[in-house]
Amino acid sequence: MNLTRRQVLLLLPAAAAAWEFVMAGTPEKAPDYNMNEHWWGMLLDITKCIGCGSCVRACATENDVPDGYFRTWIEDYHREDWHIETPVVSSPDGGKNGFPQSKLTGGRNFFVPKLCNHCVDSPCTQVCPVGATYHTADGVVLVDYEYCLGCRYCIQACPYGCRFFHPTKHTADKCTLCYHRISKGLTTACCENCPTGARQLADLKNPKDPIHEYLKTHSVQVLKAHLATGSKMFYNGLDGSVR
């Protein structure tokens, strides 16, 4: 096909816009969604988590997570009151099908849901040699599967163990905070399916979001705070033995 110089000049802006979209690797958003108006995180209330596995199953279904791999999972902790540093931790099949009755007596049992912490200063983005792991303007850490080399550097760098190597895509994979949902005004699949409200999506830029009042009235914590990654997963009732 022969194009005139005028036709080429007319097509250039559209081509540039299309290429920018490809390069960004960001999932489809609602037309009126403004990334700069949001800053996403999540509240996880340990005191409400019953270890039912609904969140894990919902995530697997929503995001087509392969069997044996997890974008989110639940850990069952048993801690003896006299020895806080050595809890017994189990997570059969990521807690996908719940947990059997504990045979351990005494001490304290509780469940801890885990997922990507969508850190502000994420180690994974720092080690990616091609920029395939990146931050969106609204605070979500994503993987561009077209760019990812499968080098696994980000998987090794994540201090929370939240990434895995996808067996068929041959790329790094992890929780996207259901970006395809939240950018259209929906909540995440795990939050939507939690029967006790132990998980709550939070928009830290929205002054009307209940998260602000909650942070003022509760002593919330983040996992591995000493690493200063800027985690945006806020836990209520987090036990000191949680790793």
N, C-alpha and C positions, 0 to 999 in steps of 0.2 A: 504494500500500500504506500503510495506517494503522498506526502503531506507538504503543504506550502509552509513557508516561514511563518505566516500569520497563524495558521492552524496550530503549529508547534507552540507558538507563544501563548495561544489561548489554552492549550492543554497543560502547560507547565504548572500552573497553580494547583490544578486538580491532582496532577501526578505527585506534586510535592506533598499535598495533604494526605494522599493515600500512603505515600512512603513513610511519612511521619507516624501514621497510625500503625503501620507494620513494625516500625522500629520501636515504638513505645511498648508493644506487647501487652497493653492493658486490656482486660476483658471488656466486653460491650457494656456501655452504661446507658442509663436513661437519657434522652435528648436534653432534658433540662437539669441534669445533675451537674453541680459545680463542685469539683474536688476541693477547691480552696475554702469552702464553707464548712468542711467537716474534718474531724481528727478522731479516728476510730480506736476504740479499746474495748475492754470487756471486764465486767465484774463477775467474779466467781465466789460464791458463798459456800465455804466448806461445811458450815452448820446445816445447810439445806440439802447437800448432795447425798442421795441414798444409794448411789452405785448401781442404778438400774440398767445403765448402758444405752438408754434411749438416745443420748447425744451421739454416741459412737456409731450406732446403727444409722441414725439420720444422716450423719456426715458421710458415711460410706455410700449410702444410696444417692444422696444429692450430688456427690462429687465423683462417683464411679471409682471409689478407692479400691484397689485390688485386694483380694483376700490375703490376710497375713500382714498387711501394712495399715498404718493409721495416720490420719491427719490430726485426730484428737483421740485421747484415750483416758482411762481412769485407773488410778492406782489405789489399792487397798492398804492402809497403814495400820499396824498394830504396834503400839508403843507402851513399854512398861514405864510406869511413873518414875521409877528409881533410876532409869538409864535412858535419858532422852536422845543420846546420840546413836543408838543402835536399834532403830525400828525394824520390824519385819514387814517387808513390802512385797505385794503380789499384784499381778495384773494379767490374769489368764485371758488370752485372746484380746488384750487391750481393754478388758472389761465390757466387751461388746455384748455379751450375753448375761451380764450381771455377775454376781459373786456368790459362791457357796457359803453356807453358814460357817463362820470362823470357829475353828477348834481351839483357838487360843483363849485363855481365860485371864481375867484380871487386866489391869492397865486400861488402855483406851484404843478403840477402833474408829477409824474415820476414812472417808474417801476423798481423793484429790483429783479432780479433772485437770488434764493438761493439754496444751496445744501450742502452736507457734506464739511467741510473746510479742511479735510485731514491734520489735525494739526500735527506739529512736536512733541509737548508736549500735546497730546490729553487726556483730562480728561476721555474719554470713555475707553481707554486702561488701564488706571490706576486703575479703579474700577472693571474691569472684574475679577471675582474670579478664573476663569479657563483658562484665556489667549485666549478665543475664539475671542476676538477683538484684532487685532494685526497690526503692521506696516510691510509692505513689505520693502525690501531693496531699492526700488525705490520710497519710500515716499507715498505709498497709504495705507489708513487705511481700512482693510477688516474684515469681520466676517466669522469665520469658523462655518458653520451651523451644522457640526457634533459635535462640542464641545459645542456650545452655550446651556446653561441651560434654557434660557428664563426667567432669573431672573429680567430682565429689569433695572439692575443697570446702564448700559451704557446709556440707554434711558433717565434716570433721570439726569445723569451726563453731557450730552451734552448741552452746554450753547446756542447752535444755534437751538435746536429743530429739528435736522436733522435725527433723528432715529425714527423708529416705530416698533411695535410688529407685525410681519407678522401673519395674521389670519389663515393661513393653515400650514405654516412651524413651527409656534409656537417658533420662534426665533427672535432675533433682526435683523432688516434689515435697509439698507440705501444705499446711492450712493456708487458705487464701482469705480467711475471714468471710467466706462466701461472698467475695467481692461482686460477683454477678448478681447477687441478691441485694446487698446493702446499697449498692449504687442505684437501685431501682426503688428504694424506699422500704424494702423488706428487712427483716432481721435474719440472722444466720440460721441454718438448719438446726444446729445443735441447741441454740437458745429457744427456737420455736417448739422443739420437741421435748424440752426439759419439763417434767411434770411438776417440779417443785419450785421452779424459778431460780435454781441455783446458778444459772448462767444468765447474764443480762448484757446485751450489746450496749455500748456506751459511746455517745458522740461528745467528746470532750470540748468541742468548739461550740456546742449548742448550749447556751446559758439556761435553757429550760429543761435540759436533760436531768433526770433524778440523780445521776451519778455525782453531781457537784455537792448536793446536800448530803449524800451518803458518805462521801469522802470526808466531809466535815464532822460527821457524827459517829464514824466508825474508825477503828484503828486497822486500816487495811495495809497489806504488805505485798511485795512482789517476790517472785522466786529469785534466789541467788542475788540479793540486792547488792552484795559486795562487788559484783562484777560491773555494776554501773552501766548496764546496757540500755537503760531507759525503757524497760519493759512497760507495756500498756495493758498487761493482764493483772488486774488488781484482785487480790484474794482477801476475803474476810474470814477470820477464824483460822488462819494458817498456823499450824503447829511448828514449833522450832525444829522438829526432827525431819521435816519435809526437805528432800534434797532436789 
